[in-house]
Amino acid sequence: MLKLFLSMTLEEIMSKLGELSLKGMDFGPERTRSILDKLGSPDKKLKIIHIAGSNGKGTVAEFTSRILKEAGERAGTYTSPEVYGYFSRFKIDCEDISEDLFVKAFGDALSVAGNATRFEVETAAALYAFNLAGCRYAVLECGLGGREDATNAVCDNTVALISSVSLEHTDVLGGDIESICRHKAGIIKNGPAFFGCCIEEPARGILKSYGAEVARTELIKDYRISPDGEVRRGNAALAAAAARALGIGEKAIEAGLEKAPSEGRCEEIFAGGKRYILDGAHNPEAFKPLAELLSSTAEVKEIIYGCLSDKDVDGCLEKLRGLADRITAVKPESPRAMDIKKITAACRRCFDNVCEADGVAGALGRAEAETVVVCGSFTLLKEAKNWIEKKL
């Protein structure tokens, strides 16, 4: 059966994945486990670092992957959503997966997918690809929650990490912190588990009851982390705690933390005499690092903001109140985008100087501030970065 899709082209695979997208979400690890078993259980051949959290999962994954690379360990990294390209969700040694390996792994996974969803196929195919590439480690970011997430189909994990806990996806995870903690703690298995230092009570106590320990930021206080800030340092400490549990030395930990980029998360680019900040934060809690960064400088600032229709636009913008001289509302290029009039109205509730633009490129073209921020959704960032890089 595995030979059925081996001759598929990349275009055919992407078309098939597009068809699976129409099925939407369906939770539970059983279908992913079935695919993995049919592929020879690649997860059992990998040491897995599993990451859950309301925010910060991608940052922790990046830190962890960089540390593993500095330690000379071959590792695969699986994250979502994409920031600047689809292949960037599947990395080996911090580099995007090759097309040949992608076609092989996804062709085989699709041939045994049954009635699985797209995310379930992607999860199984990523683990299969990492095994085919000879990885020793796999860094897995949960898609949603933890206990019922497709990534929790893995039989075991070496370390479990929980970056943050806040009210999110309450229709799926439950309407209180305790319920959400139970979902995220569902990734805790036989190995050690750590949670981020920014997590507060009652979530902290609940996670401790599952055997998790706090990751201590004082153990990385002398490391150079950029951009700096309390939340990012907390995420760095979480990755460092995992590395120590794996027996990785401090030299590799320090180098990995200092070399880790910040793609789409308070990412700074200097071009044409301006500082651009790209941030895919899309819920109020996730805006804390950006607010912290903007509060630390006094120059003239402008925000370009857009979001998807299911987001707490007022809660997000409230975090940025008073931190910019002007805000421009834009509509993301997504079928899930919020109506531009609603975005603009929300901007006016928090800012005095509000503009509206047809798109990110148009807003960037007329931005005059020393610091220009593009935020609210990862769907904005690719267009923004392409525009900015033309100025380099």
C-alpha positions, -999 to +999 in steps of 0.1 A: +000+000+000+029+024+007+039+023-029+006+038-040+016+074-037+053+072-041+051+087-076+030+117-065+044+151-074+046+179-049+017+196-066-004+165-063+004+162-026-004+198-019-037+193-038-045+163-017-037+182+015-060+210+003-088+185+000-082+173+035-084+209+048-121+209+039-127+183+066-119+209+093-107+199+128-115+166+145-098+160+178-083+128+193-050+111+187-064+078+174-062+084+137-027+098+139-016+068+159-031+045+132-010+063+105+021+061+126+017+024+132+012+018+094+044+038+088+064+016+112+059+037+143+087+063+136+079+081+169+092+051+189+126+056+172+128+093+182+135+111+215+106+136+216+104+170+232+067+178+233+056+214+238+021+227+248+009+261+258-015+290+250+014+311+237+051+308+232+052+272+219+070+282+186+096+303+205+103+274+229+106+250+199+131+274+181+152+277+213+152+240+219+161+231+183+190+256+182+204+241+214+202+206+200+220+218+169+247+234+189+251+202+208+257+183+176+224+164+178+203+158+147+167+170+153+135+175+135+111+203+144+074+204+137+055+237+144+023+255+133+011+277+119+035+286+092+052+320+094+069+327+060+064+294+041+047+261+044+079+240+044+091+261+074+068+241+096+090+210+090+126+216+098+157+193+102+187+208+119+169+242+118+166+241+080+134+237+060+127+201+049+139+192+014+113+188-014+124+152-020+120+142+016+087+160+019+073+142-012+085+108+001+072+112+037+039+128+027+032+105-002+036+075+021+015+091+049-013+100+025-014+064+012-024+051+047-043+082+059-078+067+059-102+093+072-076+115+090-076+153+089-049+174+073-032+182+106-032+145+115-015+136+083+010+164+087+019+153+122+024+117+112+043+126+081+066+150+100+076+123+125+081+098+096+103+123+077+124+130+108+130+092+112+138+088+075+164+117+078+182+100+107+171+124+134+176+114+170+153+140+184+119+155+174+107+188+188+069+188+185+046+218+190+010+209+199-016+223+175-043+229+201-045+219+238-025+187+243-044+157+256-066+154+225-041+169+200-028+149+171+007+153+184-002+134+215-005+102+194+032+096+202+037+067+225+060+085+248+081+117+251+115+124+266+106+158+280+072+177+282+072+215+282+042+238+289+050+274+279+019+293+291-018+289+302-046+313+294-082+312+284-083+302+248-103+279+225-128+276+253-153+258+231-129+229+228-107+231+259-132+243+285-142+276+299-118+277+330-081+275+337-084+241+354-099+225+323-073+241+300-045+229+323-058+194+322-056+194+284-021+208+283-009+185+311-021+156+290+013+156+272+031+148+305+040+111+304+070+093+320+097+118+314+104+151+332+080+181+327+086+218+330+064+249+328+072+285+321+080+309+349+053+334+337+025+310+345+006+322+376-017+306+400-040+286+399-024+271+368+010+268+384-004+247+412-024+225+389+006+218+367+027+209+398+000+184+407+008+166+374+045+165+383+057+195+363+084+219+377+090+255+370+118+265+346+141+289+365+151+320+346+179+328+370+199+299+354+201+319+322+205+354+336+239+361+319+230+348+285+224+372+257+189+367+243+175+390+216+150+405+216+152+406+254+122+406+277+106+388+305+084+365+284+111+356+259+136+349+287+109+326+303+106+307+271+144+304+268+146+291+304+121+264+295+142+252+266+173+253+288+155+232+314+147+206+288+183+206+275+197+200+310+172+172+315+187+157+283+222+160+296+232+188+272+260+210+285+259+247+292+281+257+263+256+244+238+227+258+258+242+293+258+251+292+221+217+279+211+198+306+231+219+334+217+217+322+181+180+315+180+162+338+156+128+353+164+109+347+132+075+364+133+077+370+171+089+405+179+112+401+149+132+432+142+144+442+107+163+475+100+158+488+065+157+522+048+164+540+080+135+525+099+130+497+124+103+472+114+088+448+140+069+418+128+048+399+153+022+372+147+006+376+182-032+370+179-046+369+214-042+393+243-017+373+263+005+369+233+008+407+229+027+411+262+062+407+247+054+432+219+040+457+244+071+453+266+093+459+236+074+490+225+073+504+260+111+503+262+117+529+235+107+565+230+108+570+192+078+577+170+059+544+164+032+533+140+012+500+141-003+482+112-029+458+125-052+432+111-067+400+125-089+370+117-126+370+125-125+347+155-100+368+175-105+390+205-097+422+186-105+446+215-085+426+240-055+425+217-056+462+209-060+471+246-026+457+252-012+482+227-031+513+239-008+543+242+022+525+227+020+541+192+014+574+176-008+560+148-025+527+139-035+516+104-061+489+100-057+463+072-076+432+063-055+400+061-055+380+029-074+351+043-110+337+040-111+339+078-102+376+079-123+400+100-142+427+081-120+458+077-147+480+091-148+460+123-110+462+126-110+499+121-138+504+146-119+484+172-087+505+165-107+537+171-118+524+205-081+523+216-063+549+195-070+585+185-050+585+152-065+558+131-061+551+093-073+524+070-053+508+041-062+483+014-034+460+024-001+456+042+020+469+013+000+500+010+002+507+047+039+502+048+044+524+018+029+554+036+043+547+071+064+576+083+073+566+118+108+555+130+094+522+142+067+504+122+050+474+137+030+448+117+010+426+140-023+408+147-020+377+126+007+355+110-012+359+077+001+395+075+038+388+080+049+372+047+036+402+026+052+426+051+086+409+050+087+406+012+080+444+011+106+453+037+133+431+021+131+451-011+143+480+010+175+462+021 
